Amino acid sequence: MNSNTDSRSGHNLPVENEVLKFPIHTIPYKSDDPAQSLKTTNDAPLTSGLWADGDQYRYAVPPRTGDHWERIMKRIDLYDEDICKGWREDIDTLLVFAGLFSAAVTAFLIESYGWLQQPDQTTNLLLLQLKQQLQSGNDTDPLEASDIGFSVTPLAIRINIFWFSSLALSLSCAIVGILCKQWLREYRRDAALSPRDALMLRQTRLESFEKWKVNDILSALPLLLQAALVLFFAGIVDLLWSLNTVVAVVLTCEIGIALAIVSMTTVLPSLALLMNANLPCAYKSPQAWIFYRLLHSSVRLVERISRGTQVTRSSFRFHLDSIFRIKNWTAGDRLCHRFSNTAASDNFLLNDCLGAAMHWVYSEYRDNVSMTPHIFYCLEELDEETLEIATGKNNLKSNYYLYCDLIKDLPRSQERQKFALELLIRDINANTSSHVQQSLHISHLASELRFGVAVNMDEEFVLQIIHTIRHFAQCSFDGPALSYQLLLEVAYIFLFCWRDGSDDVRRHCFLVLDDLERCIERLANANLTLRAKFGFDFTWLMNQFTGTNPEGHVSQPSFDPLNSFYDPLICSERFSLFVKFLDGYHHSANDVMDPSDPIVSAWKQQKASLAIQGGLPASHFDSQHFQPPSDGSSS
């Protein structure tokens, strides 16, 4: 059990998840003293100890229940389904249009391709004989069939090129659209994995789609149809085609390109597996799977033929054995380099995959109020390297900083502010936090309480704040002394808890004064001026709690008369001892402080004002012969 010892009372301060017991400074109280009913034994109303990392959150909205990876995956599934549904609908529309357009172009081609052929020879001979008979009375020699030549006009050639190209592009659009629908089906195929692994697989598929330009191919489908329309209109305008080698070459190239695309998209998925690519090929389709099975059979056949020869069991052969055991493309995705045994030994690759997946989620849904808690719960489970990839920042190592960065663009609310304060308290109490980190967190806590959204705190929450600052202060007893600014932050938090606390909470607030006194004794290497100045700044802080502004924030500093909620504090014997303790340092510092310093006279006025506010004589807080502890007592 980790503990800190209060040398004043000799009690230990446990920080484990047991009933928290804090040292109580026993002081003779008056019968009307609010601290009188606080027992001098080591009991405290907290039932779960100091909040720390790993404990169940108390004020998370919504509560941290269930699998948040699963909830994120459900939201991503809705996103992917919406995107894929839009793509499928676009492809279906293009397929219908391509079919109707191809039918229209075909009707024109039935007429135009005849312009590229020689006229029927029988008809030509009959016409030739008729012409010879009509000319038989003349001396002109009869014409032979070989004398009649045939040529296609350039206009006919151009028209047929336009129209045949238009038909080829239209049909190419149809076949590529069918391929895209097959790829989308494989992209959405369920792999029956855990939500966390499913998120990584989905990110792999998404990056694969981006790498293999599937989005660009989908975007190019309408362009193919538009190009087909342009060619069709150009052919209509030009009016004539010719069937010759030029047309054949052009159409062969166009059809060849379309067939090459189909062939490459059929072969590339298998090649990506063979090459152990970091990302799998996204061109998955039934015909690609058939090619894979044919390749598998061919390799097995070669192995049987070469069985008699000695074959070295290289790493590539082991890789072949693994990829030929897959039963579908999803299993192939899991065999890519990112999920391979090599990647398993290299955590960076897996972290890169999960980090990239969460970076997409972080960027896409951080403005979604309902998704923000689930994103946070998932992000806090990541290690530092993966978290840096997911957020793109390297300064979000505490849960408080991470949550604040996540909600910074969301509307301010009490629920989110309260949870942020809880995270901040847990970060202060974390065993892994250094003194510097804890000091920074204490400053953030004071700033949040001072300028943040006003939060309705229950008694347990306020007590947690009290015991957290006490734990922080007591941890400094055997380490570096707290700075003057940090002491003011602790004092501010003490006053905040007193103002908003119940009578029971206020009784526990008195314990903070014990720790403040010990910290002041060790302040800045016995700097008497700073010690003397602390009393003035402490009472100045008390004047800041005079109310709240219309937006719910603590009001700006003012020097209005103190409110009545300070009466029990001012009238208490413990507070009287604390003020006299501070006043003693003013007397000790008279020799080093300038008498004309406004703080000297202001402190006297503040003491008198405090006494009058509590219905006490103006000289009640004068230390008289009170002597502060010597510097040696703090060691």
Long-range contacts (C-beta under 8 A, 24 or more apart in sequence): 2-431, 4-471, 4-474, 4-475, 4-477, 6-474, 6-477, 6-514, 7-477, 8-514, 8-518, 11-42, 13-470, 13-471, 13-474, 14-49, 15-49, 15-50, 15-52, 15-429, 15-431, 15-471, 16-49, 17-48, 17-49, 17-55, 18-49, 19-43, 19-44, 19-46, 19-47, 19-49, 20-44, 20-46, 20-48, 20-49, 20-50, 20-467, 22-467, 22-470, 22-508, 22-511, 23-511, 23-514, 24-511, 25-510, 25-511, 25-513, 25-514, 25-574, 27-573, 27-574, 27-577, 28-573, 29-572, 29-573, 29-574, 30-572, 30-573, 32-571, 33-571, 33-572, 33-573, 33-574, 34-503, 34-506, 34-507, 34-568, 34-569, 34-572, 35-506, 35-507, 35-510, 35-572, 35-574, 37-507, 38-507, 38-508, 38-510, 44-463, 44-467, 44-508, 45-459, 45-460, 45-463, 45-504, 46-460, 46-463, 46-464, 46-467, 50-429, 50-464, 50-467, 50-468, 50-471, 51-422, 51-425, 51-426, 51-429, 51-464, 51-468, 52-426, 52-429, 52-430, 52-431, 53-399, 53-426, 53-427, 53-430, 53-432, 55-426, 57-419, 57-422, 58-422, 58-460, 58-461, 59-415, 59-418, 59-419, 59-422, 59-461, 60-373, 60-419, 60-422, 61-373, 61-415, 61-416, 61-419, 62-373, 64-373, 64-377, 67-195, 68-373, 68-374, 68-377, 68-378, 69-194, 69-195, 69-196, 69-199, 69-378, 70-195, 71-374, 72-195, 72-199, 72-361, 72-371, 72-374, 72-375, 72-378, 73-195, 73-198, 73-199, 73-202, 75-365, 75-371, 75-374, 76-199, 76-202, 76-361, 79-364, 80-187, 80-188, 80-202, 81-188, 84-184, 84-187, 84-188, 87-180, 87-184, 87-218, 88-181, 88-184, 90-218, 90-221, 90-222, 91-177, 91-180, 91-181, 91-218, 91-221, 94-173, 94-174, 94-177, 94-221, 94-222, 94-225, 95-174, 95-177, 95-178, 97-225, 98-170, 98-171, 98-173, 98-174, 98-177, 98-225, 99-174, 101-170, 101-225, 101-228, 101-229, 101-232, 102-167, 102-170, 102-171, 102-174, 105-163, 105-166, 105-167, 105-170, 105-228, 105-232, 106-167, 108-163, 108-232, 108-235, 108-236, 109-160, 109-163, 109-164, 109-167, 112-156, 112-159, 112-160, 112-163, 112-235, 112-240, 112-241, 113-160, 113-241, 113-243, 115-152, 115-156, 115-159, 115-160, 115-240, 115-241, 115-242, 115-243, 116-152, 116-156, 116-157, 116-160, 116-241, 116-242, 116-243, 116-244, 116-247, 117-243, 118-150, 119-150, 121-145, 124-148, 152-242, 152-243, 152-244, 153-240, 153-242, 154-240, 154-242, 155-238, 155-239, 155-240, 155-241, 155-242, 156-240, 156-241, 156-242, 157-240, 157-241, 157-242, 157-243, 157-244, 157-246, 157-247, 158-235, 158-238, 158-240, 158-241, 158-242, 159-235, 159-236, 159-238, 159-239, 159-240, 159-241, 160-235, 160-240, 160-241, 160-242, 160-243, 160-247, 161-235, 161-241, 161-246, 161-247, 161-250, 161-251, 162-231, 162-232, 162-234, 162-235, 162-238, 162-241, 163-231, 163-232, 163-235, 163-241, 164-241, 164-247, 164-250, 164-251, 165-228, 165-231, 165-250, 165-251, 165-254, 166-228, 166-229, 166-231, 166-232, 166-235, 167-228, 168-251, 168-254, 168-255, 168-258, 169-224, 169-225, 169-227, 169-228, 169-231, 169-254, 170-224, 170-225, 170-228, 171-258, 172-224, 172-254, 172-257, 172-258, 172-261, 173-221, 173-224, 173-225, 173-228, 175-258, 175-262, 176-217, 176-220, 176-221, 176-224, 176-258, 176-261, 176-262, 177-221, 179-262, 179-265, 179-283, 179-285, 180-214, 180-217, 180-218, 180-221, 182-284, 182-285, 182-286, 183-209, 183-214, 183-282, 183-283, 183-284, 183-285, 186-282, 186-284, 186-285, 186-329, 186-330, 187-282, 189-328, 189-329, 189-330, 191-330, 191-333, 191-334, 196-354, 199-354, 199-357, 199-358, 199-361, 200-350, 200-353, 200-354, 200-357, 201-330, 201-333, 201-334, 202-357, 203-353, 203-354, 203-356, 203-357, 203-360, 204-279, 204-280, 204-333, 204-336, 204-338, 204-339, 204-353, 205-280, 205-282, 205-333, 206-360, 207-279, 207-356, 208-279, 208-280, 208-281, 208-282, 208-333, 209-282, 211-279, 211-282, 212-268, 212-281, 212-282, 212-283, 214-282, 214-283, 262-287, 266-291, 267-291, 269-329, 269-332, 270-295, 272-336, 273-323, 273-326, 273-332, 273-335, 273-336, 274-319, 274-320, 274-323, 276-319, 276-336, 276-337, 276-340, 277-336, 277-337, 278-336, 278-337, 278-338, 279-336, 279-338, 280-329, 280-332, 280-333, 280-336, 284-329, 289-328, 289-329, 296-324, 299-324, 300-324, 348-385, 351-383, 351-385, 351-386, 351-389, 352-389, 354-382, 354-386, 354-390, 355-382, 355-385, 355-386, 355-387, 355-388, 355-389, 355-390, 356-389, 356-390, 358-382, 358-386, 358-389, 358-390, 359-389, 359-390, 359-391, 359-392, 361-390, 362-390, 362-391, 362-406, 366-406, 366-409, 367-409, 367-410, 369-410, 369-411, 372-406, 372-407, 372-410, 375-406, 376-402, 376-403, 376-406, 379-406, 398-423, 398-427, 398-430, 398-433, 398-437, 398-441, 399-423, 399-426, 399-427, 400-424, 400-426, 400-427, 400-441, 400-444, 412-453, 413-453, 414-453, 414-454, 414-455, 414-456, 417-448, 417-452, 417-453, 417-455, 418-455, 418-457, 418-461, 420-448, 420-452, 421-445, 421-448, 421-449, 421-452, 421-455, 421-461, 422-461, 424-448, 425-464, 425-465, 425-468, 428-468, 428-472, 429-468, 429-471, 435-475, 435-476, 435-479, 435-480, 438-472, 438-475, 439-482, 439-483, 439-486, 442-469, 442-472, 442-486, 442-489, 442-490, 442-493, 443-485, 443-486, 443-489, 445-469, 445-489, 445-493, 446-489, 446-490, 446-492, 446-493, 449-492, 449-493, 449-496, 449-554, 450-492, 450-496, 450-544, 450-554, 451-553, 451-554, 452-553, 453-552, 453-553, 454-548, 454-552, 454-553, 454-554, 457-500, 459-501, 459-502, 459-504, 459-505, 462-497, 462-500, 462-501, 462-502, 462-505, 463-505, 463-508, 465-493, 465-496, 465-497, 466-494, 466-497, 466-505, 466-508, 466-509, 466-511, 466-512, 467-508, 469-493, 469-494, 469-512, 469-515, 470-511, 470-512, 470-515, 473-512, 473-515, 473-516, 473-518, 473-519, 474-515, 476-519, 476-522, 477-518, 477-522, 481-519, 481-522, 481-523, 481-524, 481-525, 482-519, 482-522, 482-523, 483-524, 484-523, 484-524, 484-530, 484-533, 484-534, 487-516, 487-519, 487-520, 487-523, 487-534, 488-534, 488-537, 488-538, 488-541, 490-515, 490-516, 490-519, 491-516, 491-537, 491-538, 491-541, 492-541, 492-544, 495-541, 495-542, 495-545, 496-545, 498-565, 498-566, 498-569, 499-545, 499-565, 506-568, 506-569, 510-572, 510-574, 510-575, 513-574, 513-575, 513-578, 516-578, 517-578, 517-581, 518-634, 520-581, 520-582, 520-585, 521-628, 521-629, 521-631, 521-633, 521-634, 522-634, 526-631, 528-585, 528-588, 528-589, 528-592, 529-589, 529-592, 529-593, 531-582, 531-585, 531-588, 531-589, 531-628, 532-582, 532-585, 532-586, 532-588, 532-589, 532-593, 532-599, 532-603, 533-599, 534-582, 534-585, 535-579, 535-582, 535-583, 535-585, 535-586, 535-603, 535-606, 536-599, 536-602, 536-603, 536-606, 538-582, 539-603, 539-606, 539-609, 539-610, 540-606, 542-566, 561-609, 561-613, 562-609, 562-610, 562-613, 566-613, 566-614, 567-613, 567-614, 567-615, 570-610, 570-611, 570-613, 570-614, 570-616, 571-614, 571-615, 571-616, 576-620, 576-621, 579-607, 579-610, 579-621, 580-621, 580-622, 580-623, 580-626, 581-623, 581-626, 581-628, 583-607, 583-621, 583-622, 583-623, 583-626, 584-623, 584-626, 584-627, 584-628, 585-628, 586-623, 587-623, 588-628
